[in-house]
Amino acid sequence: MAALGLELRGPAAIVTLQRESRRNAISREMLAEFAALREPLLSNRCLRAIVITGAGSSAFCAGADLKERLTLTHSEVQALLRAYRQDLGWLDTSPLPVVAAVNGVALGGGLELALLCDLRIAAPEAVFGLPETGLGIIPGAGGTQRLPRVVGEARATEMILLGRKLTAAEALAFGLIHRVSSSAEALLDETLAWIEPVLHGAPIAQAAALEAIGAAATTQLDAGLELELALYDRCLVSDDRQEALLAFAEKRRPEFRGR
């Protein structure tokens, strides 16, 4: 059985971690399958968003597959950490918005996977944490870098040093997630309803917005403003921009085509 499942729901691609017996832990096979999804998903002009979720009701992703990790040499573990960045990194830079629908625990690499996503929604029972320091290591798939950018240095330090786990309600208060669904059963449907503006939005504008926002953390303000202007111009000359103006004049919903 494949480690990942793929389902297309209209303009949304649903990627499901399907190692339920291992709490959807990340294996080398799963990393390879994530890497293999990059080209078919990003080249599909009908898609508007990617949603990542986990199989079952207990875990989104419990992190690295420790059973597999115990069989690896030191050099193999180092290679695996580099594979995390290479095989999952495209989610962070995807021109398609990527959404984490967190159906259960998201610990260690599972939380780091969610942090790669642009938007995060969770079931009420979801739990978030980076427990690595309690295991004698540190987060190695971007957790020490992305978590402070999302929740701030003070809260990230608390979570990492103390191994603090957050409930969905606490994660919402921390700003770690954007929304809590009404129930685990309704999570996916509510996710798709929540991102409806994305699914029917202008893909060129959305990709430009993601690029501009992503640059804000590492770019000086003046350079960031210049980038914003260049990206605005890219949108301005698109067919989608003209369609938006025409739809506004005709009092109808625009039909964006990503051109």
N, C-alpha and C positions, 0 to 999 in steps of 0.2 A: 504494500500500500504506500502511495506517495505521502511524503511528509506534509505537503501543502495541497489544499483543494482550491479550485478556481471555478467561480460561478459568475456569469454575467447577468446582471439585472438591469436591463436597459443600458443607460450610460455609465453604470457603476460596475466595477470589477470587485467581487468579494473574494478575498484571499483568506482561506481558513487554515490555521495551524491544526493539523489533524493527527497529533500523537497523544491522544487523550490518555492512554495508559501510562504515559510518561509526563503527564500534566503539561503537554504541549511544549516540552523542553526543546531547546534549540540544539540540533545535532549537525554534524558536518553535511549529512544528506539534505537537511532542511536549508542550510546556507546555500548549497549548490542549486537547489530548486528556486530559491529567491533570486539568485543571480540569473537563472534561466528565464525568469519571468520578465526581466527588465525590457528586453527588446520587444516581445509581442505586446506588452501592455502599453509601453510608451509610443509605439508606432501605430497603435489602433486609434484612428482619428474619430471613431465613434464614442470613445470613452471620455468621461469628464471627471472621474474620481476613482480612487482605489481605496477600498475599505479592508482593513486587516482585523481579523477576529480569531478566536480560538474555538476548537470543538469542545462540546460538553458545557457543563455549567460551573465547574470548579476552578478552571484555570484558563486565563488568556495565554500566559506563558510563564512557567516557573523558573525560567532562566536557562543556563547551560545544562546540557545533559551530563550530570555529574558521574553517572555510571559509565558513559563513554569517556569522559574526561580522565577517569582513573586509569584508563588503559593507554593514555598518551604519554609520550616522552616530553621533556621540557621543551625541546625544539618544536615538537608537534603542537604543543599548546601555544607557543609563540606564533606559529603559522596560522593557527586557528583564530587567534585574536586579530591578525592581519586580515583574515578572511571575513571576519565580522565587518570590518570597515569597507572592504572591497565589495562583498556580496550584498550587504545591506545598505551601503552608503547611498546608493542611487535613490532610495526612498526619501532621503533628506533633501536631495536636489531635484527631485522629480518636478517637471512642469505641470503634471497633474496633481491636484491636491490629494494628499494621503491622509486617511482618517483611521484612528485606532478605535475600534469598538471593543472595549475591555470587558469581557464577560465574567472574569474571575480574578484570581491572583495574578499580579504582574510584578514579579520579583527579579532582581538581578538583571540579566539580559532581557527578560521580558519587559521590564520597565524601560530599559535602554531602547528596545524595539519601539515601544510606544512613544518615546521621546523623539524618535526619528520622524514621527508623523506630524502633520501640520495641525490637526485637530484631534481631540481625544474626548470620547464619551464613554461612560462606564455604567455597568449594572450596579444596583445598590449594594450588592455583596462583594464588590471588587475590593482588593487590597493591593497597596502599592509599597514597594520598598527596595532598597539596595543593601542587602545584608552582607556584602562581601568582606568588610573589615572583620566581622566576626568569624570569618573563615580563613583569616590570615592573608587576604589579598585586598585589592581595591577594585572598583568597577573598571572593566577593561574594554568596554564596547561603547565608550562615549559618555558614560554616566557622570563622571566628574566634570565634564565640560558642558554638556547640554542641560543637566539639571539646574545648575546655578543660573543659566541663562533664562530658564523658565520660571523658577520659583524664587530666585535671589540667592545670594551667597549664604546668608545666615540660615535659611531653612534647608538649603542643600547640605550645609555642613552638619546640621543636626541629623538629618536623615542618614547621611553616610557614616559619620563617626559613631552615632548611637545605634545605627541599624534600625532606626524607627520605621515602623510600618504605619501607613495611613489608610483609614477607611475611605470609601468613596466620598463621603461627606467632607472629611478632612482634606482629601486631595482637591476637592472643589474649592474649599476655603483657601488652600495654599496657592491656587491658580495652576495646579498641576494638570487638571482636566478642565474641560469647558462646560460639561453637562453631565447629569446623572439621569439615567433612564428610569421610567416608572417601575420596571421589573426586568429581570434577566431575560424572560421570555420575549419581551417587547423590544429588547435592545436593538436588534438589527433593523426592524421596521422603523423604530424611532430614529435610528441613525440616518436612514435614507430620507425620512421626512425632514429631519433637521438640516441636512445638506442639500435639500431640494434647490435652493438658489444656486448652488455650485453645479448641480446636475443639469440645470437648464441655463447656466450662465455663459458668459463669453470666455472661451478658453484662452484666447490670446491675452486678454486683460487679466485673467486669473494667474496665468503663468508669469506675467510681468509683475503682478503684485507680489507673488511669492518670491521672485528674484529680488525685488527691492527690499522686502521685509527681511529676507535672509542676509542681505548685505549690511543691514543696519547695525548688527552686533560687532562687525569688524571694520567698518568703514568710517572715516572721518566725516563729519556732517556735510562739509562742502562737497566732498566727493560723492556722498550719498545723494545729495540734492541733484547733482549733475546726472547721476545714474537714473534717478527718478524721472527727470526730464526726458532723458533718452528713451526710457521705457514708455513714458506717456506718448511720445511721438510715435513709437512703434504701434501703439494701440490706435492712435488718431488716424493713421492711414489705412487701417484694416477695413475690410468689408463689414465686419461685425459692428464697427462703430457706426457706419452708415445705416446698417439695419436697425440699430438701436434708435437712431434719430427718426427713421421712417416709422418704426413701430410706435414711438412716442406720439408722433403726429397723427397716426391712424388709430391711436388708442387701443392697441392690441399688444399681445405678448411677443417680444422679439424671438426670432428663430436664428440663433447663432450657429455658425458652421465652422468656426475656427479658421476663417480666412480674412 
